[in-house]
Amino acid sequence: MQNDNLNSKVDISALPFSQACENNKQPILEVLQNELQGFSHVLEIGSGTGQHSVYFAPNLTHLQWQTSDVVANHSTIEAWHSAYPSLNLHTPLPFDLVHDPLPINAASNEPYDAVFTANTLHIISWALVERLFALAGDALPIDGKLIVYGPFNEHGKYTSGGNQRFDAMLRQGNPDSGIRDKADIVSLASAHHLLLRKTYVMPANNQLLVFQKL
């Protein structure tokens, strides 16, 4: 990743690093550049290492990109932000899906017009998946978008052997986690006035689902 604003005082090699984020950042960005035209404020749920945010923000200069995660991950996100600063990139807000309300846009005191989350639905429990969609459905304005990236099953079946092995690994570590069936996600979204507008097939047997608030 090239960035002229690189802070030479930050040792990038010492930062937590996600190879998955590195591999999928460009394909996701290309979708976001298309889907978020005309949008202004995006809330990223589960910013993780912060790698996605430092790549997306400078390539989506018409947007304000707001990161969020549990407080334990903030130092890592802030370190990546220090290494790759961008004027439209904002320090993480505390957000724990278990009990917190969805953050609001502090600058305008209004909801964000888009919510983005990557590689979260298969990590959290189904109860928290339900809560995420409920919160997004309540908070997004009409025509706002919820954009979700990750692996999904189709018609109750794995889309690849790799996804099947990945799912087994997830469930071994946490029985409440696991790859979700796309039909279940679409049904859940519909219950919260979020209509699936488009599905993008992504590398490594992942998908990017774009929902719009009705």
N, C-alpha and C positions, 0 to 999 in steps of 0.2 A: 504494500500500500504506500503510495506516495502522498506526502502532505508537506507543503512548504512551511507550515506552522509547527513542525516537529520541535518539541522542547528537548534540546540536547541534554538537559539535566536529568531526564527520566530514562532509566535503564529499562528499555522495552523487554529485553530478554528475561528480566526478573518478574514480569507481570504474568499473572495467570492467563493462559492462552487456550482458546478453543479452536481446534482444527476444523470442526464442522462450520463454525462461523466464518472462518477464512475461506472455506470451500464454497459456501452458498451465498456469500455477500453480494457478488455481482449479479447472479440470476435474480435474487430477490430485489435488488435495487432496480433492475430493468422493469420489473412489474410495478414497483412503487412509483417510478417516474411516470408510468402510464396511468395508474389508478388514482394517484393523489394530485393530479392536476386540478387546480382550483381549490385545493384544501390549504389550510393555514397552520393548524396546530395538531400535532400528533402526540399521543401518549403511548409510549412503549411499555408494555407490561412484562416484567421479568427480563430486565436488561442484561442479567448475567454478568459476563466479564466486561461488557461495555463495548466490545469490538464492533458489533453491528452499528451502534449509534455513531461511533466516530467515522465510520465509512459512509453511512447514509446521509448524515446531516450536511456535510460539505458538498454532497452531490444532489441535494434537494434544498437549494438555497431559498426557495420560496416558502419553505416550511419552518416552523419552530419545532424542534424535536426534543420532547420531554422524556427523559428516562425515569424509570421507577423500579424498585425491587425491595426485598427485605433489607433491613439496615445492615445485616452482616455482609452483604455484597457491595455496599456503597464505596468502601475504600478502593476496591478494585476498579469499579466503574470510574471513580474520580481520578484514579491514576492514569487510566487510558485517556480520559478527557484532558488531563494535563499534558500528556504526550502528543495528542492530536486535537488541539483546541479548534473550535469553530464558533462563530458568533451566534449561530442559531441552534447550538447544542447546549442543553441545560442540565445542571447537576441533578442527580437522582432524588426523587421524592420517596419517602418511606411508604411502602405499600405491601401489606401482608394480606393475601387473598383470603386467609382464614377468617379475619375479623374486621379488616379496614374497609371503609367506603372507597369508591373509586375517586382518586384525586381529581380536583377541578383545576382549570387553568387559572393560576394565581394572577396572571397578568390582566386577565379580563373578567375574572370571577364567573366564567361561563364554562360549560362542558367543552372538552376537546371535540373537534369535528371528525377525528379519526382515532382509532385504537389499533395498535399493531402488537402482535405477540408471536414469537418464534420458539418452537421446540419446548412448549410448555404443557400442552394438553395431554401428552403421553407420560409426563412426569408427575403431575398432580393427580389426586383422586378424582373419581367421577363427580363426587359431591362438589368439589372445588371447580371442576369444569362447568357444572351447572351454575355455580355462583358467579363465575366469570361472565358467562353469557347473560345472566340476569342483570348484573351490574352494568355491562356494556349496553344492553338493551334499554335500560332505564336512563342511562346518562347521555347516550349519543343523541344529537339532534336529528330531525327528519333528514334523510339522505346522507347522514353520517355513515362512515364505513368501519367495520371491524374486519381486519385482515389477519389471517391465521396461517402460519407456516408450520409444516411438520409432516410426519408419515401418517397415513390413514389407510384403514382396511376398506375394501370395496365388497359390498354384499356379504359381509361376514367372513371374508377370506383375505389372507395376506396378499399383497401385490408383488411380493418377492420373497425368496428364501432368506435374504438378508434381513428383511423386516420381521420375518417370523423368528429368527434367532435373536434379533434385537428385543422383540417383545418378551421372549422367554427370559432374557437377561434382566429386563426391567422388572418383571413380575417376581423373579427370584429375590431381587433386592427389596421390592415393595409390592406386595400383592394388590394394592389399590391402584398401582400405576398400570400402564400398558397402552398400546396403540389403539386408538378409538376407531369405531366404524364411522365412515363418512355419513352414512344415512342417519345415524344417531345424532351426529353433530348438526346436520341440516335440520332435523326435526326439533332439536333443542333450540336452535337459533330461531326457527319459525315461531316457537312459543313465546319468544321475546321480541317479536316484530322485526326480526332480522332475516332478510331474504338473501339466499345465495345467488349472487349475480354472475360469478364467474369462477371457474376452477382452472388453475394453471398447473400443468404437469412440470415438475421441477427435477433437477438432477438427483441421483441416489435414491430413487423411489420415494420422493417427497412430493407434496402438493402445496399449493398456496390457494387458500379459499378466501374469496372476497364477498363479504356480506354487507348489505345496505339496509339502513333503518327505514322502515315504512312509516 
